[in-house]
Amino acid sequence: MRFGCCANMVATGPDGIGLEIVEQLAELGYDYIELSLAHMMALPKAEFSALARRVARSGIRCEACNNFYPRTVRLTGDVVDWPQLQNYTGRALARAAELGAQTIVFGSSGAKNVPEGFPMARAWEQIVESLCMVDPLAAEHGITIAIEPLNRRESNIVLTAREGLALTRQVDRPRIKLLVDYYHMTLEDESPDILLEAGPEVRHIHFARVEGRSFPAEIEIGYHPFFANLRKIGYDGRVRVEAYTTDFQTAAARALGVLKQLQDA
């Protein structure tokens, strides 16, 4: 497995990206950094180029991006601007590819949450249509889109890994796959056995301690069945810590140790 860390959740800079941790991640032995695509899309070209150069110098790569769409690019409801959506998607994929990203996480609750009173079934179809549009554009850059089910505190559609799997299978495109997030899965009281059902559709993993959505500091009882099922399906992809902390250096070092123990258990 390859272990990474989400930067924007521990960001201290005004741009909210969190690039300031990239050198620390490399020194700690992480394999990659995951950066927020929506935040990077807000950067002027010169600032984005400087960001890309800093990542290149750090010793690790931005192998994945999260936060595909900002809330200003609507995916559901009566005000979906299809030309805007297509334009943003193309530009965002190009920036991710410039960084060398191979996976983009599609959670984007602000963009996809269903407006009150709007038919849920139609919103689901709008998401399907959007992902079908994204697939060939992602293929041009060698990028896979990983659908991220969230939890009902953050979203009102695609709330479980089972629903994410159903969406993946309905879209049925080679570049559209599934992310399973331990934190969201646990909040939704979902069994880790969904990993066994999803099998090869699983292309990305997010991980955090459920209490406080914090960095794991020691192995807890729920971690073993989750990682055991990853091993059963032969998962050897990316596992990214997506968590909060006020002491990044210490928390990130401990978390990497926990993940390596779980991988080898």
C-alpha positions as CSV (number, residue, x, y, z in Angstrom):
1,M,0.0,0.0,0.0
2,R,1.0,3.6,-0.5
3,F,0.4,6.0,2.4
4,G,-0.5,9.6,2.0
5,C,-2.0,12.6,3.8
6,C,-4.6,15.2,3.1
7,A,-3.2,18.6,3.3
8,N,-6.2,21.0,3.4
9,M,-7.5,19.6,6.7
10,V,-4.3,20.7,8.5
11,A,-3.7,23.9,6.4
12,T,-2.5,27.0,8.2
13,G,-1.9,29.2,5.2
14,P,-4.5,31.7,3.8
15,D,-5.1,29.7,0.6
16,G,-6.3,26.7,2.6
17,I,-4.3,24.2,0.5
18,G,-1.9,23.0,3.2
19,L,1.2,22.7,0.9
20,E,3.3,23.8,3.9
21,I,3.3,20.1,5.1
22,V,4.8,18.6,1.9
23,E,8.4,18.6,3.0
24,Q,7.5,17.2,6.5
25,L,5.5,14.4,4.8
26,A,8.6,13.5,2.7
27,E,10.8,13.5,5.8
28,L,8.4,11.3,7.8
29,G,8.3,8.7,5.0
30,Y,4.9,9.2,3.5
31,D,4.6,8.2,-0.2
32,Y,2.4,11.1,-1.4
33,I,0.4,14.2,-0.6
34,E,-3.2,14.7,-1.4
35,L,-4.2,18.3,-2.3
36,S,-7.5,20.0,-2.7
37,L,-8.3,20.5,-6.4
38,A,-11.0,23.1,-5.8
39,H,-8.6,25.2,-3.7
40,M,-5.9,24.9,-6.4
41,M,-8.3,25.9,-9.1
42,A,-8.7,29.3,-7.3
43,L,-5.0,30.0,-7.7
44,P,-3.7,32.3,-10.5
45,K,-1.5,30.4,-13.0
46,A,1.8,31.7,-11.6
47,E,0.9,30.7,-8.1
48,F,-0.2,27.2,-9.3
49,S,3.1,26.8,-11.2
50,A,5.0,27.7,-8.0
51,L,3.0,25.1,-6.1
52,A,3.8,22.5,-8.7
53,R,7.5,23.3,-8.5
54,R,7.5,23.0,-4.7
55,V,5.8,19.6,-4.9
56,A,8.4,18.5,-7.4
57,R,11.3,19.5,-5.2
58,S,9.8,17.9,-2.0
59,G,10.7,14.3,-2.7
60,I,7.1,13.1,-2.9
61,R,4.3,13.7,-5.5
62,C,0.7,14.8,-5.4
63,E,-0.6,11.4,-6.5
64,A,-4.2,12.2,-5.7
65,C,-6.4,15.3,-5.3
66,N,-9.6,15.7,-3.2
67,N,-12.4,18.3,-3.4
68,F,-13.0,18.0,-7.1
69,Y,-15.8,20.5,-7.4
70,P,-16.4,23.7,-5.4
71,R,-19.9,24.5,-4.3
72,T,-20.1,27.2,-7.0
73,V,-20.1,24.5,-9.7
74,R,-23.6,22.9,-9.2
75,L,-24.1,19.3,-10.0
76,T,-27.7,18.9,-8.9
77,G,-30.9,21.0,-8.9
78,D,-32.5,23.4,-11.3
79,V,-29.5,25.7,-11.8
80,V,-26.9,23.3,-13.2
81,D,-24.9,25.2,-15.8
82,W,-23.7,22.4,-18.1
83,P,-21.2,24.5,-20.1
84,Q,-19.7,25.8,-16.9
85,L,-19.5,22.3,-15.5
86,Q,-17.7,21.0,-18.6
87,N,-15.3,23.9,-18.7
88,Y,-14.4,23.6,-15.0
89,T,-14.0,19.8,-15.3
90,G,-11.6,20.1,-18.3
91,R,-9.4,22.8,-16.6
92,A,-9.4,21.0,-13.3
93,L,-8.3,17.7,-14.8
94,A,-5.5,19.5,-16.7
95,R,-4.2,21.0,-13.4
96,A,-4.3,17.7,-11.6
97,A,-2.5,16.0,-14.5
98,E,0.2,18.7,-14.4
99,L,0.9,17.7,-10.8
100,G,1.1,14.1,-11.8
101,A,-2.2,13.1,-10.0
102,Q,-3.6,9.7,-10.9
103,T,-6.7,9.8,-8.8
104,I,-9.3,12.6,-8.1
105,V,-11.7,12.2,-5.2
106,F,-15.3,13.0,-6.0
107,G,-17.0,13.9,-2.7
108,S,-17.8,17.5,-3.3
109,S,-20.8,17.8,-1.0
110,G,-21.3,21.5,-1.6
111,A,-21.6,20.9,-5.4
112,K,-23.7,17.8,-5.3
113,N,-26.0,18.2,-2.3
114,V,-29.6,18.1,-3.4
115,P,-31.6,21.4,-3.0
116,E,-34.6,21.2,-0.7
117,G,-37.7,20.1,-2.7
118,F,-35.7,18.8,-5.7
119,P,-36.5,15.2,-6.7
120,M,-33.8,12.9,-5.3
121,A,-34.1,10.5,-8.2
122,R,-33.5,13.3,-10.7
123,A,-30.5,14.5,-8.7
124,W,-29.0,11.0,-8.8
125,E,-29.4,10.9,-12.5
126,Q,-27.7,14.3,-12.8
127,I,-24.7,12.9,-10.9
128,V,-24.7,9.9,-13.2
129,E,-24.8,12.2,-16.3
130,S,-21.9,14.3,-14.9
131,L,-19.7,11.3,-14.2
132,C,-20.4,9.9,-17.7
133,M,-19.2,13.3,-19.0
134,V,-16.1,13.2,-16.8
135,D,-15.0,9.7,-17.8
136,P,-13.5,10.4,-21.3
137,L,-11.9,13.6,-20.1
138,A,-10.3,11.8,-17.2
139,A,-9.1,9.0,-19.6
140,E,-7.2,11.6,-21.7
141,H,-5.1,12.4,-18.7
142,G,-4.8,8.9,-17.3
143,I,-6.8,9.9,-14.2
144,T,-9.3,7.8,-12.2
145,I,-12.2,9.4,-10.5
146,A,-13.0,7.9,-7.1
147,I,-16.6,8.4,-5.9
148,E,-16.5,9.2,-2.2
149,P,-19.6,8.4,-0.1
150,L,-19.9,10.9,2.7
151,N,-22.1,10.8,5.8
152,R,-25.5,12.4,6.5
153,R,-23.9,15.2,8.6
154,E,-22.1,16.5,5.5
155,S,-24.3,15.4,2.6
156,N,-27.8,14.3,1.6
157,I,-26.9,11.9,-1.3
158,V,-24.5,9.0,-1.8
159,L,-24.2,8.4,1.9
160,T,-22.8,4.9,2.2
161,A,-20.2,2.8,0.4
162,R,-23.0,0.6,-0.8
163,E,-24.7,3.6,-2.5
164,G,-21.3,4.6,-3.9
165,L,-20.9,1.1,-5.3
166,A,-24.3,1.3,-6.8
167,L,-23.5,4.6,-8.4
168,T,-20.2,3.3,-9.7
169,R,-21.9,0.3,-11.3
170,Q,-24.7,2.4,-12.8
171,V,-22.2,4.8,-14.4
172,D,-20.2,1.8,-15.6
173,R,-17.3,3.7,-17.1
174,P,-13.6,2.5,-16.9
175,R,-12.4,5.7,-15.2
176,I,-15.1,5.9,-12.5
177,K,-14.4,3.9,-9.4
178,L,-15.1,3.8,-5.7
179,L,-13.4,5.3,-2.6
180,V,-14.2,3.8,0.8
181,D,-13.6,6.2,3.8
182,Y,-13.3,4.5,7.2
183,Y,-14.6,7.5,9.0
184,H,-17.7,8.0,6.9
185,M,-18.4,4.3,6.8
186,T,-18.3,4.0,10.6
187,L,-20.5,7.0,11.1
188,E,-23.1,5.4,8.9
189,D,-22.9,2.1,10.8
190,E,-21.8,0.3,7.7
191,S,-20.0,-3.0,7.8
192,P,-16.5,-3.2,6.4
193,D,-17.7,-6.3,4.5
194,I,-18.8,-3.8,1.8
195,L,-15.2,-3.9,0.8
196,L,-15.6,-7.6,-0.1
197,E,-18.6,-6.9,-2.2
198,A,-17.0,-4.0,-4.0
199,G,-13.7,-5.8,-4.6
200,P,-11.9,-4.4,-7.7
201,E,-14.1,-1.3,-7.8
202,V,-12.2,0.1,-4.8
203,R,-9.5,2.4,-6.0
204,H,-8.8,4.7,-3.0
205,I,-9.1,4.7,0.8
206,H,-9.4,7.5,3.3
207,F,-8.8,6.9,7.0
208,A,-9.2,8.7,10.2
209,R,-9.9,7.9,13.8
210,V,-13.7,8.4,14.3
211,E,-13.4,10.3,17.6
212,G,-12.7,13.9,16.6
213,R,-11.9,12.8,13.0
214,S,-8.3,12.8,14.3
215,F,-5.1,11.1,13.2
216,P,-4.9,7.5,14.5
217,A,-2.4,7.3,17.3
218,E,-2.8,3.6,18.1
219,I,-4.6,0.6,16.7
220,E,-8.3,0.5,17.7
221,I,-10.7,-2.5,17.5
222,G,-12.5,-1.4,14.4
223,Y,-9.3,-1.0,12.3
224,H,-8.4,-4.7,12.0
225,P,-11.5,-6.0,10.2
226,F,-11.3,-3.0,7.8
227,F,-7.7,-3.7,6.8
228,A,-8.3,-7.5,6.9
229,N,-10.9,-7.0,4.2
230,L,-8.6,-4.8,2.2
231,R,-6.1,-7.6,2.2
232,K,-8.8,-10.2,1.2
233,I,-9.6,-8.2,-1.9
234,G,-5.9,-7.8,-2.8
235,Y,-6.0,-4.0,-2.3
236,D,-2.5,-2.6,-2.7
237,G,-3.4,1.0,-3.6
238,R,-3.4,4.3,-1.8
239,V,-4.5,4.9,1.8
240,R,-4.7,8.5,2.8
241,V,-5.1,10.0,6.3
242,E,-7.8,12.6,6.2
243,A,-7.9,14.1,9.7
244,Y,-7.5,17.1,12.0
245,T,-4.7,17.8,14.4
246,T,-3.0,20.7,16.2
247,D,0.3,18.9,16.3
248,F,0.9,17.8,12.8
249,Q,4.5,16.4,13.1
250,T,3.7,14.2,16.0
251,A,0.3,13.1,14.8
252,A,1.4,12.3,11.3
253,A,4.4,10.3,12.5
254,R,2.2,8.2,14.8
255,A,-0.4,7.7,12.1
256,L,2.1,6.4,9.6
257,G,3.3,3.9,12.2
258,V,-0.3,2.7,12.8
259,L,-1.0,2.3,9.1
260,K,2.2,0.3,8.5
261,Q,1.3,-2.0,11.4
262,L,-2.2,-2.6,10.0
263,Q,-0.8,-3.3,6.6
264,D,1.5,-6.0,8.0
265,A,-0.9,-7.5,10.5
